[in-house]
C-alpha cells in the first residue's frame, strides 16, 4: 500500500524534480510539494483505489499529509468495514 500511495504522490507533485526523495513521514504539504487541488485528487484516489468513503469529518490535513498517515487511515477504514468487504481494493487504478 505504501508504495502505491508514494507513487501517486510523486506523480502529482507541483515540482517537476525526479530526484525528490520522500520518506514515509515527510509532510508533503509543509514541504510545498503539493497544493490544495492535490488534496482533492488524493481523496478521490483513496476512495476509488481502496473502496472506502472519506467522510467530511475525517478530512484533516494531518491525516493526509504523510504516506504513513494516509496508510494508517486506509488500514483503519478497511478494518472497520463489514467483514465481507475488507479485501476490496482496486489494484489497477
SENUMAR-97805 format. One record per residue: residue number from 1; x, y, z of N, C-alpha, C, O in turn. Coordinates in pm, whole numbers. Example, Ala and Ser with C-alpha at 12.3 -4.5 7.8 and 13.67 -1.06 7.14 Angstrom:
1, 1319, -569, 780, 1230, -450, 780, 1320, -330, 780, 1424, -332, 846
2, 1285, -225, 708, 1367, -106, 714, 1290, 3, 787, 1341, 114, 804
% end
This chain:
1, 83, -119, 0, 0, 0, 0, 88, 126, 0, 59, 222, -72
2, 193, 126, 80, 278, 245, 89, 338, 282, -46, 342, 400, -82
3, 382, 182, -118, 444, 210, -248, 345, 272, -345, 380, 363, -420
4, 221, 224, -344, 118, 280, -431, 87, 425, -394, 75, 511, -482
5, 76, 452, -266, 49, 588, -219, 166, 679, -258, 146, 789, -309
6, 288, 633, -233, 406, 712, -266, 411, 742, -416, 441, 855, -455
7, 382, 644, -499, 382, 665, -645, 278, 770, -684, 305, 856, -768
8, 160, 762, -624, 55, 861, -655, 102, 1000, -618, 83, 1095, -695
9, 161, 1014, -501, 208, 1145, -455, 315, 1199, -550, 306, 1313, -595
10, 414, 1117, -579, 523, 1162, -665, 473, 1198, -805, 525, 1291, -868
11, 374, 1127, -853, 317, 1154, -985, 244, 1289, -988, 231, 1350, -1093
12, 197, 1335, -873, 115, 1456, -866, 183, 1574, -796, 115, 1667, -752
13, 314, 1572, -787, 386, 1683, -725, 373, 1810, -808, 359, 1805, -930
14, 377, 1923, -740, 375, 2051, -812, 514, 2085, -865, 528, 2169, -953
15, 616, 2020, -811, 753, 2039, -859, 787, 1926, -955, 743, 1812, -936
16, 862, 1955, -1055, 899, 1853, -1152, 1047, 1819, -1136, 1130, 1858, -1217
17, 1076, 1746, -1031, 1213, 1708, -1000, 1215, 1559, -972, 1161, 1514, -871
18, 1277, 1483, -1059, 1281, 1337, -1044, 1367, 1292, -927, 1361, 1175, -887
19, 1447, 1382, -871, 1538, 1345, -763, 1481, 1370, -624, 1553, 1356, -525
20, 1353, 1406, -615, 1293, 1431, -484, 1279, 1300, -409, 1218, 1204, -457
21, 1336, 1298, -290, 1321, 1182, -203, 1211, 1212, -103, 1209, 1319, -42
22, 1122, 1120, -86, 1008, 1141, 3, 1002, 1025, 101, 975, 911, 62
23, 1028, 1055, 228, 1017, 949, 328, 871, 932, 368, 787, 1016, 337
24, 842, 824, 437, 704, 794, 476, 649, 892, 579, 528, 898, 600
25, 736, 970, 643, 692, 1067, 743, 709, 1212, 699, 680, 1303, 777
26, 755, 1235, 577, 768, 1371, 527, 629, 1430, 502, 544, 1367, 439
27, 608, 1551, 551, 481, 1620, 530, 491, 1696, 397, 550, 1803, 390
28, 433, 1637, 292, 448, 1695, 158, 372, 1825, 141, 403, 1901, 50
29, 274, 1854, 226, 208, 1985, 222, 302, 2092, 278, 320, 2198, 216
30, 362, 2066, 394, 454, 2162, 455, 578, 2184, 369, 634, 2294, 368
31, 620, 2082, 297, 737, 2093, 210, 705, 2170, 81, 795, 2201, 3
32, 578, 2200, 60, 538, 2274, -60, 540, 2191, -187, 548, 2246, -297
33, 534, 2061, -172, 541, 1971, -288, 406, 1952, -356, 400, 1907, -471
34, 298, 1987, -286, 163, 1969, -341, 79, 2092, -306, 119, 2176, -225
35, -38, 2100, -368, -127, 2213, -341, -267, 2162, -304, -287, 2041, -288
36, -361, 2253, -289, -495, 2214, -245, -568, 2128, -349, -649, 2043, -311
37, -540, 2148, -476, -601, 2063, -578, -555, 1918, -560, -632, 1824, -582
38, -430, 1901, -520, -380, 1766, -494, -461, 1698, -384, -488, 1578, -393
39, -499, 1772, -282, -576, 1713, -172, -706, 1651, -223, -743, 1542, -181
40, -773, 1720, -313, -897, 1666, -372, -868, 1541, -455, -943, 1443, -449
41, -761, 1546, -533, -724, 1430, -614, -687, 1311, -526, -721, 1197, -557
42, -618, 1339, -417, -578, 1233, -324, -698, 1165, -262, -704, 1042, -257
43, -794, 1242, -215, -915, 1185, -155, -990, 1101, -258, -1034, 990, -227
44, -1003, 1151, -379, -1069, 1076, -486, -996, 945, -514, -1059, 840, -528
45, -865, 951, -523, -783, 831, -546, -803, 728, -435, -826, 610, -462
46, -795, 773, -310, -809, 682, -196, -946, 615, -198, -957, 495, -178
47, -1050, 693, -221, -1186, 637, -221, -1203, 532, -331, -1262, 427, -308
48, -1151, 562, -449, -1167, 467, -560, -1073, 347, -548, -1115, 233, -569
49, -949, 373, -515, -848, 267, -509, -877, 166, -398, -860, 46, -418
50, -922, 214, -284, -940, 127, -167, -1087, 105, -132, -1117, 45, -29
51, -1176, 153, -216, -1319, 132, -198, -1365, 171, -58, -1432, 95, 12
52, -1326, 292, -20, -1368, 346, 111, -1429, 483, 90, -1409, 546, -14
53, -1502, 529, 188, -1563, 662, 186, -1492, 749, 289, -1486, 714, 407
54, -1437, 861, 244, -1376, 957, 336, -1485, 1058, 373, -1533, 1133, 289
55, -1522, 1057, 499, -1626, 1147, 548, -1570, 1288, 565, -1451, 1307, 586
56, -1658, 1387, 555, -1616, 1527, 574, -1545, 1547, 707, -1449, 1623, 716
57, -1593, 1480, 810, -1534, 1495, 943, -1395, 1432, 953, -1321, 1458, 1048
58, -1359, 1349, 856, -1229, 1282, 856, -1124, 1358, 773, -1008, 1318, 770
59, -1164, 1465, 708, -1074, 1538, 619, -986, 1635, 697, -1010, 1756, 697
60, -886, 1581, 762, -789, 1659, 838, -656, 1655, 763, -609, 1549, 723
61, -596, 1771, 744, -469, 1776, 673, -366, 1685, 739, -288, 1619, 670
62, -366, 1679, 871, -268, 1597, 942, -281, 1448, 907, -182, 1375, 910
63, -400, 1404, 874, -423, 1263, 837, -366, 1232, 700, -316, 1122, 677
64, -374, 1328, 608, -339, 1303, 469, -212, 1373, 424, -193, 1393, 304
65, -124, 1410, 517, -5, 1486, 480, 123, 1403, 473, 226, 1454, 429
66, 116, 1278, 515, 232, 1189, 505, 187, 1054, 451, 69, 1018, 460
67, 280, 980, 396, 250, 845, 346, 201, 758, 462, 102, 686, 447
68, 269, 764, 576, 227, 683, 691, 88, 722, 740, 8, 634, 774
69, 59, 850, 745, -73, 895, 789, -183, 843, 698, -287, 796, 744
70, -159, 851, 568, -258, 802, 471, -277, 652, 485, -390, 604, 488
71, -168, 578, 493, -177, 431, 505, -247, 390, 634, -326, 295, 634
72, -219, 459, 743, -287, 430, 870, -437, 456, 860, -518, 377, 909
73, -473, 565, 795, -614, 597, 776, -683, 488, 693, -790, 439, 731
74, -623, 450, 581, -682, 348, 495, -695, 216, 569, -800, 151, 562
75, -591, 176, 640, -595, 49, 715, -707, 50, 818, -776, -49, 836
76, -723, 163, 886, -829, 176, 988, -967, 166, 922, -1057, 100, 975
77, -984, 232, 807, -1114, 228, 738, -1145, 86, 689, -1259, 41, 700
78, -1046, 18, 636, -1066, -119, 587, -1099, -211, 704, -1187, -297, 693
79, -1030, -194, 813, -1053, -278, 932, -1195, -260, 985, -1255, -355, 1036
80, -1250, -140, 973, -1382, -110, 1026, -1495, -138, 929, -1612, -118, 962
81, -1461, -185, 810, -1565, -222, 713, -1633, -350, 757, -1575, -428, 832
82, -1754, -373, 710, -1818, -502, 736, -1729, -617, 688, -1656, -601, 590
83, -1734, -728, 755, -1645, -842, 731, -1630, -879, 584, -1519, -905, 539
84, -1738, -882, 507, -1732, -926, 369, -1666, -829, 274, -1634, -867, 161
85, -1643, -706, 316, -1589, -604, 226, -1445, -565, 256, -1395, -469, 197
86, -1377, -632, 343, -1245, -588, 388, -1135, -601, 284, -1039, -525, 289
87, -1147, -692, 192, -1040, -713, 95, -1066, -644, -38, -993, -669, -135
88, -1165, -560, -45, -1199, -495, -170, -1109, -374, -190, -1120, -273, -119
89, -1020, -386, -288, -942, -270, -327, -895, -292, -468, -875, -406, -511
90, -878, -185, -541, -859, -192, -685, -714, -167, -720, -667, -54, -713
91, -643, -272, -758, -501, -267, -789, -472, -182, -912, -365, -121, -919
92, -562, -176, -1006, -531, -117, -1136, -545, 34, -1145, -501, 92, -1245
93, -603, 101, -1047, -624, 246, -1058, -495, 324, -1045, -496, 447, -1052
% end
